[in-house]
Amino acid sequence: MTKDNIQMPLLPLRGLLVFPSMVLHLDVGRDKSIAALEKAMMGDQTIILAAQKKVSMDEPEPEDINRVGTVAMVKQMLKLPNGTLRVLVEGLYRAEIVQYMETEDTFIAEIAELEDVHGDAAEEEALMRSLLAQFEQYIKVSRKITKETVATVADIEEPGRLADIIASHLSLKLQDKQELLEKQDVLERMQHLLKLLSNEKKVLDLEKKIGLRVRTSMEKTQKEFYLREQLKAIQKELGERDSKSSEIEQLKEKIEQSDMPEHIMEVALKELGRYEKVPQSSAESSVIRNYLEWLIVLPWTNKTQDTIKIDFAEKVLNQDHYGLDKVKERILEYLAVQKLTNTIKGPILCLVGPPGVGKTSLAKSIARAVNRNFVRISLGGVRDEAEIRGHRRTYIGAMPGRIIQGMKKAGTVNPVFLLDEIDKMSNDFRGDPSSAMLEVLDPEQNSTFSDHFIEETYDLSNVLFIATANNVNSIPGPLLDRMELISLAGYTEIEKLHIAKEHLLPKQIKENGLKKSQLQVRDASLLKLIRMYTREAGVRGLERQLAKLCRKTAKIIISEDKKRVVVTEKSIEELLGKPVFHYGLMEKDDQIGTATGLAYTSVGGDILSIEVTHYPGKGKLTLTGKLGDVMQESAQAAFSYIRSRADELHIEPNFYEKYDIHIHVPEGATPKDGPSAGITMATALVSALTGRAVKKEVGMTGEITLRGRVLPIGGLKEKSLGAHRAGLTTLIIPKDNVKDLDSIPESVRNDITYIPVSHLDEVLKHALVGE
């Protein structure tokens, strides 16, 4: 540190600047700033005040603060109820920040005083007089500064101090004030201030002229309004005109100013002529007026400019949704084609998946990615064709269909239009709405869509339609043919864990008035919550449970005066109660007659124990456990194969004549079906009949033929996650499913050994204990 330089705390100012000799109140709320003030009060009560370069910055770094500021004396300091400090400061002298000594907890700077540099005394005197004269003129126009201020300023004899005091009273930009503060040369400072003062006076003169012009215009408008009201009253007394005439004029003006095409405008003006002739008391009058208002408010040519940028679209999709990689990839491909072809014609996307997996929010993200307006209509429960095509204008209360209503809401001819729950439409004696949707979704027809209410054709070819559905089977074939299905199978446990940590929990913490530091949920606790308190494909139930967790935390913090709640695997039961669901775990020992299969449900994967026992009888095969037709057929096929290969499998050749066999799948109240339990049933049968145990750590999935071939299955990713959760370390899968291993998370693949098989003999070799 040099001899003349000193160290003192620094207070960065936002949108504010203090000149020497200026007295000002400041409200201080930032931690670093409060610490700087406290440090100043412990010393000689001096502090350097420097303005930030950017007002919006909450946590400025040294490079974000101007190098020249004002050393000030802290006169008073008062703590307000909201935690901020109100201080009274008086500017002393200019100073330059030479270097920063500390920037962590507060700013401590080494500063050097900047003294005024004087020039020719006569020139300074002349500039002082000019400044005072201009300042007096400014005050006359401004009327914001009292005459007493002028008297006070006129008594100042030091030119540098005069410039600073005048500058502090002007409504200048922060950058202009900073330039004045940085000028050490007094002559330069006064010349620059004269220029700024002159500009400010010109602006005020213009404001005064504009204000006078507006006031004159308002007086004229008020006068016209008064005269019109008088004219209406006179015409009413004479019976010359009524309110309908003025209404017709307004409608005509709106029609001419709207963006409707010429042929539609002709129709509208023709209907307006009819409206003029029909008595106002007639029912038809309200029908025509309603029709005209719809024609006026509908968008006919107004559109938003597409900004299809694949990298931006990918960023938006990743921000809004975790996982769903294949779905995102297909959407990006779709957008890339639209950009290359510069047309919207192409397949209509239909997002299919269970509730809560993000179908609607994906459509919103697409709209945001391509800079289009977003509109959504729900088709759940729609039974009437008029809901899509509109009602005919033959009765009071007729209105357009939901498509035209959606276009009005969108306000443009090219929105992203979401047809939600398209699989929930149904039909009755009032018509088939799904048939009406055929025209809406066909790119070859929808440029001339006909609504019964509007009657004139409406162009839907620029609309990007996206549909959502839970179940494809209930969508009629012709309608399904117009759409490309994108399947959202649901989230895995690992994906749900990420979604909960990165999206749902922060959202619920904020909505329930908590801070991040007040609630900590460990990963193991989140996983337990996902597994044992929710059972769903999406994340709606998970969000509800997290909201409940936040509410319980809020109650604990308020009632028990705790600063932080940490949710562990043990404490989660105290907060949410006993677990609602349970999941299968692998057997503790190798079992005879019990094999572990893998099941795929709408809410994810799970393990399925298949038990087989035999007892003296006459070869009767009993199946229990509420099995569907497919699983019953799988059991029959496995039984027939074992009978045909009894010798090779070392089973009594006539076992089917001596024993009754019972195959049972536990949890009998839960319906089960699907083509993937064939090899599991066959393994359990062989185990029971040979007395060889099935390895406890082995799970299997695959269908079987009468020749023992193993057929491929679906849902390998979900089944693998269920097996991993249950503790299985070896999975026997069909050879044709090896291609699906890439979709399984790496953390799961590393813990499980996959054995691809093509025949039941290979299954038995790996699944049964012994040779």
N, C-alpha and C positions, 0 to 999 in steps of 0.2 A: 504494500500500500504506500502511495506517495505521501509527502508531507501534508499537502493541502487536502487530499481526499479523505473522506470519512465514510463509515459504514452506518447504514440505517435501514429499518424495515421498509418494504415496498408494498403499496396497496394499488393493485390494478383496477382501473375504472372502466365501466361499460357504458358507452354512449354519453360520456360526460368528460369535461376537462376543466381543471381549476387553474386560473391565472394567479400570479403574485398579487397580493393585496385584496384578493377576493375572499369573501366569507360565505360559506355554503354549508347546508345540512346534507349529509349522506346517510343512506341506509345500507348497512353492510351485513351480508348473510353467508358468504362463502367461508368455509373453514379456514383456508389459508389467510384470507383477508382479516378475519377475526383475530387469528393468531398474531398477525402483523400489528394490529392495533394494540393488542395486549402487551406486545413487546415494546411498542413505542411508549405506552403509558408507564412501563417500568423504568424507562430511561428518561430522556429530556423532553418527552412528549412530541418530538418531531418525527415526521414520516414523509417519505417521498410518494407523491401521487402521479401515476403515469397512465395514460389511456391505452386500452387494448386496440389493436388494429382491426379486429373483427368483433362486433358487438355480440354475436350469437355464441361465441365460445365460452363454455362453462369453466373449463380447466385450462387456462392459457399457459403456454410454455414461455421461457424468456424471449424466444424469437417472435412471439406473438404480441409483445408489448413494445410501445414506442420508446426510443432511447432517451428522449428529452421529456422531462416532467417538471413538477413544481414541488419543492420542499414546503410542507405545511406544518402548522402547529395545531395539535388536537386540543380544542378549547373545552369541549364537553363531550361526555359519552353516556348514553342512556340505553339500557337493555329493554327491548319491547317484548310484549307477551308472546309473540310468535317466534322468539329466539334470535331475531336479528338485532343489530346494534345501530342506534341512530347517533351520529357524531356530528359535532360542529367543528369545522376546520377553517383556518385562515392561511391563505397562501403567503409564503415568505419570499422565496426567490427561485429563479430557474436553476435547474441542475441537470447534468447528463449522467446516465448510468454507465459507469466505466466497465464494471464486470459484476457478475452475480456470485455471491459468496455461499449462498444456500438457497435451494429451490424445493426441497422435499416437503417439510411441514409448513413452511412459510417462505416468502421471498425476502432475502437479505441482500442488499446491493451496496456496492462501493460507488459513491457518487462524487462528482466534481461540480462546484458552483460555476454557473455561467453568468458573468457580469455583463451589463449593458455596455455596448460600444457606441460612443457618441461621435457625431460629426460636427459640421458647421453649425454654430449656435443660432445664427440668423435664419438658416434654412429650417432648423428644428422649430423655431418660433413660428415661422410662416406655416409650416405643416400643422402645428398645434392649433393655430387659428382656423385653418381649413377644416380640420377634424371636428372642432367644436361647432362650426357653422353647419356642416353636413349633419352632425349628430342632432342639432336643434331641429333641422328640417325633417329628419327621420322621425323624431319624436312626435312632431305635428301630424304626420301621416299615420304613424303606428298607433298612437293613443294607448299603448300598453305600458309606457314608461312615464312616470310622474314628472312634473316640472321641477320638483325638489331635487330629483336625480340630476337634472341639467345643472342646477345651481351647485350641487356637490362636485360634479365633474369639472365645472368651470374654475373651481378653486385650486385644482391640481396644477402644480407648476413643473413637475418632472415630466418630460415628454414620453419616456418609456412607460411610466406608471399610467399616464393618461391613455395611451394606446391600449394597455391591458384592461383598464377599467371599462373603456368604451366597448372593447371586444367582448367582455363578459356580459354586457347588456344586449348584445345582438343575437338574433336567431340564426346563427351561421351553422354550416355543416361542420361535423367534427373534424374532417380533414383540413378545412380552412382554418379552424381554431388551432390545430396542431402546427400548421405552417407558421402562424403568427407566433406561437409559443417558441418555436425553434429559431426564430430570427433574433440574434444578439444585437445586430446593427439597428439602432433606434430609428434612423432615417428610413431604412428599408421596411421596418415594421410598420411605420406610420404610412408610408406610401402604399404598401399592400393593403392596409386597413382602409385607407381612403377609397381604393378601388372596390373593395368588398362592400363598403358602406354605400357607395354610389349605386352598385348593382341591387342591393337590398331595397334602397329607396325606389328604384325603378319598378321592382317587383311589387312593392306596396302600392305604388300609383296604379299599376295594372289591376291589382286586386280590387282597389277602390272603384275603378271604372267598370270592371265586371260586375261588382256588387250592385252598382247603380243601374246597370243595364238589366240585371236579373230582377231588381225591384220594380223597374219600369214595366218589364214584361209581365210580372205577376199582377201589377195593378191593371194592366191591359186585359189580361186573362180574366181577372175577377170582374171587370166591367162587362166583358163579353158574356160571362156566365150569368150575370145579373140580368142583362138585356135578353138573353135567350130564355131565361125563366119567365120573364115578363111576357115575351112573345108567345111562349107555350100557353100561359094562362089566358092571353087574349084569344089565341086560336081555339082553345078549349071552349071558351064562352061563345065564340062564333060558330063552333062545330065544324071548323074547316079541316082540322087535322087531329089525329090521336097519337098515342104513344107507339102504335104499331108502325106508323110511317118512319119514325126515327129509328125504330128497331130494324126495319128493312134496309135503311141506309147503312146502318152499322154492319149488318150481315153482308151487304154488297161490298163494302169496303174491305172486310175481312177476307172475302172470297178472292177479290182482286189482288190482295197482298199475300195470299197463301202461295205455297210452292206447287200447287196441283197442276197437272198437265192441261193442255188446252181443251182436249175433249172432255175431261172431267169438269173443267170450269164451265163449259157450255151446259152440261147436265145440271150443275149447281145453280147457275143463273136461271135456267128453265124452271127448276123446282122453286126458286125464289119468286118467280113470276106467279106460280101456282099459290105459293104461300100468301102473296099479296091479295089474291082474289078470294081466298078462303076466309070466312068470318073467324074472328079470334076465339069465339066461344065454341067453335067446332072442334071435335076430337081429332080430326085430321090435321088441324093447325099445329098441335103439339108434336104429332108424328113427323111432319115435314120439317119443323124447326130442329127437332132432334137429329134428323137425317143430315141437314145442312151443317149442324155443328160438328158431326162426326167427319164429314168430308173436309171441313176446315182444319180440324186438329190432327188428322192423319198425316204422317210423313209420306210425301210422294217422291221427292227427289233429294231431300236432305240426308247426307251420309257423312260418316266419320272416315278419315283417311287411315287406311290400313298401314301399320308399321310392323310387318312380319320380320323380326330379327331372331334367328334360331337360337343364338347364344343368349339373348335376353329372355326368350321364351323358356329356355332350359333353366335359366337362373330363377325365373318366377315359379316354375313348377317345383323346383327343388326347395325353394323357400317355403312354399305352402304345403308341401307333402313330402313325407319321408318314405323311402322304399318305392314300391310300384314302378320299378325300373322299366319293365316291358311296356307298361301302359304309357309311361312318359315318352318312351322311344317311339311308340306308334303315333302319338299325338304330334311329336316333332316331325316325323316323316310326313304326316298329313299337312302340317303347316308349310313344310318345305315344298311340297307339290303345289300348294295354293300359290306360293310366291313365284315359282317357275312358270306356272300356267296363267297366273294373273286372273284366275276365275275361281269361283266358289263351287262350281259344279263338281260333283264327285260323290263318294259314298257318304251317307249320313252316319255319324258315329253314334253308337248306342253303348253306353257304359253299363255293364251288367255286373251285379254283385250284391251281397247281403247288405242290410241297413248299416249305416255308420262307417262305411269304408272310404268315404270321401268322394262320391260320385258328383254331387252337386257342387262341392267346392272345387273340384277339378274343372268343371265347366266355367266357374267364375274365374279361375286362374287363366284359362284359355282366352277369355274375354279381355283380361288385363294384359295378357301377353301380346295380343294383336291390336290393342287400342280400340276396342269396340264396346258399345253399350251392351249391358247384360240385362236380359229379361227372362223371367221364369214363370211358367204356368204349370199347375199340377193337374194331371189327368186322372188322378185316383178317384174312382167312383163315378166318372162321367159315363152316362148311359144314353144321352140324347144327342142325336146328330147335330141338332141346332146349337149345342155347346161349342162345336167346331166351326160350323158353317154360318151360324147366326140365324135369327128369326126373320121371317118375311114381314115386310112393313104393312101388314094388314090389320094390326090391332095395336092398342095403346100398350106401351111397355116393351115393344120390340127393341132388340139391341143386337149389335154384331156378335160374332162368335169369339171364342177366346184367342184365336190367332190374331184377328184384327185388333182386339183389345190390347193384346201384348205389343203389337206394333205401335199403337198409340202411346203406350207406356214407355217404349224404347225411345221414341222420338226421332229415330233414323231408319232408313230403309235397309241398313246392313248390320243389325245387331247380332250378338250371339244369343240364340233363342233356345232355352232349355225346356224340353218337353219331359217333365218329371213324372215318374211312375207310369210310363206308357203301357206297362203290362197290366195295370189295374183298370183299364177301360173295359166296359162290358156293353152288352146290347140288350134291348128289349123292344116293345112294340113301337117305340118312338124312333127307331132307326139304329143304325150301326155306326157309332162314331169312328171306329177303327177304319172303316171304309172311306170316310171323309178325310182321314189322315193320309190316305194313299196319295191324294192330289197334293197335299201340303209337302210331303217328303219326296216326291218324284221330281228330280231336277229338270226333266223334260216337260213337266206340266205346270210346276208351281209359278212360272212367270206369268200365268194367266189365271191365278187363283180367284175363284168366284165365291163371294160371301153373299148369302141370301139377303142380308140387310143392305149392304153397300150396293149390290147388284152389278156395279161396274167391276171389271177385272182389276186385280191388284197384284203387283209384281213382288213375289217372294224369292226370286232367284238369287238375290244378293245376301239373303239371310243365311247365317251359319247355324244350322239346326243340330242340336245334340240331344239325344234321348237318354233316359236312365230307366233301368228296370231291375227288379229283384229276381224275377223268374222268367226265363226265355220261353218256357213251354206254353205260357198263357198268351203270348203275342201271336196273332194270326199270321199264317204263312206268307201271304202277299205283302203284308206290312214288314215282316221280318226280312223279306227279300230285298227291300229298299235300304236296309241298314247294315252297317258293318259292326259286328259285335266285338267289344273290347272287354275282356273279363277281368274283374277285380276280385280275386279269390278271397280277400281278407288279409289281415295282418298276422304275421307270426309273433310269437312272444317277444323275440329279440327286437322286432320292429316296433311293437307296442311299447317296449321299454324305452326305446329312443324317442318315440312320439311323446310319451308321458314326460320324459325328462326335458325335452327341448321345446315342446309346445304346450301340452295340456297343463302341467303343474305350474309353470310360470304364469300362464293365463289365469288359473284359478287362484293363485296366490294374490295376484293383482286385483281380481274381481272381489275377493273376500277381505280386502283392506289390509293384507299382510305385507311384510317386506321379505325379501329373499333370505335375509339373515335370520328371520324368526322361525322358519320351518325348513328342516333338513330331512329329506326322505332318502334313506340309503337304497342302493340298487337292489340288494337282496330283499328289502321290504317291498319295493315296487314290484319285483318279480312275484313275491308271495301274493300281493294284492291282485295282480293280473291273473294268477293261476287259481286262487282260492276265493276271490270275491267277484270275479266276472267270468262269463262264458259267452263269448260273442265273437263274430268275425271282425266287426268294426271297433270303434273306441268310444262309443257314446256312454256305455255302462261304466267304462273305465273313468271317463271324465266326471260322471256323477259321483263315483266313489272318491275321486280326488277332491271334488268339491266338498264332500262330507268330511274328509280328512282336514281340509282347510277350516271348515266351520268349527270342528272340534278343537283345532289348534287355537283359533281366535278366542274361543270360550276359556281355554286353559290360560292363555296369556292375560286375558282381562281379569278372570276370577282368582287365579293363583299368582298373579303378578310375576310371571316368568318372562324372561327375555328371549328364550329360544326353546323350541320343541324339536327333539330328534326322534324320528320314527324308526324304530328297529323292528326286526321280525317278531319280537316278543310283544312290544308295545302296540303293534298294529291291531292285535286282537282286543286290547283294552279300548282302543279308539273306535273300531268298526264292528266289534262283536265277533262271535264265533264265525269261522269260515263258512261260506254259503255252498261252495262247490268243493269237490275233491277230484283228484286225477289218479289214474292207475299207476302202480309201481310194480317193478319186476318181482318175480317170486324170490323168496329168500333161499330156497333149495331147489335142486333139480327135481322135477315132478314127473311121475308116470301118468300118462293120459291127459296131460294139460300142456297146451302149446300157446304161445303168445303171438297173437296176430296184431295187425295195425289197422286202425280205422280212420277214415277221413269224414268228418262231419262239417256242417255249415259253419261251425265255430272253431274249426282247427282240427289237429290230429290228436289221437289218443290210442292207447293200447287196448286190446280186446283179448281176454283169456277165453280159450275154447276148451271145455272139459269133456272128456269121453270116459264112460265106464261100460263094462259088459258084465253080464250075469247069465246064468243058465236060462235057456229059453228056446225059441224056434226061429231065430234070425230076424226078429222084428227090429226095425230101425226107428227110433223115436227122436224127434227134434223139438227142443224147447228153447225159450228165450225170445219169443215174439220175432221170429225170423221172417224176412220177406221171401218172395218167390225165388229170387236170384240165389240167396244163401241156401235155401232148401235144395235147389238144384245142384249147387256146389257140393253139398254134403252127399247127395245121391251119386254124383260123378266120382267123388273121392272113394266112397264105399264100393262102387262097381270096379274101380281101378284096383283097389286092394284085393278084392275077390279074384280078379284075373291074374294077379301077381303074388298070390299067397305063398307059393313054393319059394320063389326068389326072396321073399321077405321073411322067410322062416316063421310063417303063421300056419296054424292047423288048417289043412285044405278045406275041411268042412265046418269051419268056425261059424259060418252063417246059418248052419242048421242046429248048432248046439247052444248058441248064445243070442240073447237080445242085446242090442247096442243102443245106448242113450247118449246123444250129443246135446250138450247144454251150453248156452252162452249166457253168463251171468247178467244181472240187471234186466230181469225178464220184463219189466214194465216199459223199458225203452225199446221202441221199434228199431230193427237193424236190417239193413239190406245193402247190397252192392257187390260187384264182381271183384273181390280181392281176398276172400277168405278160403279159397279152395285148397291151397297147399297147407294152410294152418290146420284145417279140419283133417286132411289126409295124414299129416304128421301126428296129430293127437290120436287118431285112430290106430296108426301103426304102433305108437308108443304103448297104448292100452293093450293091444292084442299081443305084442311081443314082450312086454314087461320092461322095455328099455326106456329110461328117463329122458326127458327133453331138457337140453341145457338151459339153465335159468336166464343166462345173459343174452339168449338168442331170440330175436323177433323176426317175423316173416310176413311177406305180403305177396300175393300173386294168385291168379286163377289157374285151375287145372282142367285138362281135357281127359277124355276116357283113355287116351294113350299115355297119359302122364306128362304131357308137355305143359310147361309153365307159360301162361299168357301175361302180357303187360297190364299194368294198372295205372290209375291216375292219382294225383295228389301225393306224390312221393315226398315233396318238400314238407308238407304239413305232417305227414306220417312220421318222417324222420325227426321232426321237432318233438312230436309226442313221445317217440321212443327215447330220445335223448333226455327228455324231462323225467321219464320213468326209470332211467338208469341203465337201459340196455346198451351193450357195447358192440353187438354184432347184429347186422340186419341182412337177411336173405331176400334178395329182390330179383325180379325177372331180368333176363339179359337185355331185353329190349328197352328197359328203363335206365340203362347206363347213361344214355344221353341226357337224362334229367338231373344227374348228379351236380351239374354246374350251377343249378338254381338253388342248391342247398347252401346255407351260410357256412363259411370256412370253419368257424368255431365248432360247428356240429360235425362237419366232415372229419375233423382232426380227432374227435373222440369216438367215432363209430367206424367199425370195419364193415365194408359193404361186400357181400358175396353174391355176384351175379350168377344165376342158374337158368338152365333151359329145360331141365327135366326133374321130376320128383325124386329120382334116385340121388341126385346131387343134393337136394334139400335134406333128405334123410341122413345122408353122409355127414353133413355139417351140423344138423340140429340134434341128432340123437347121441346119447352117451354110449361109448363102446363101439365095436365093429359090427 
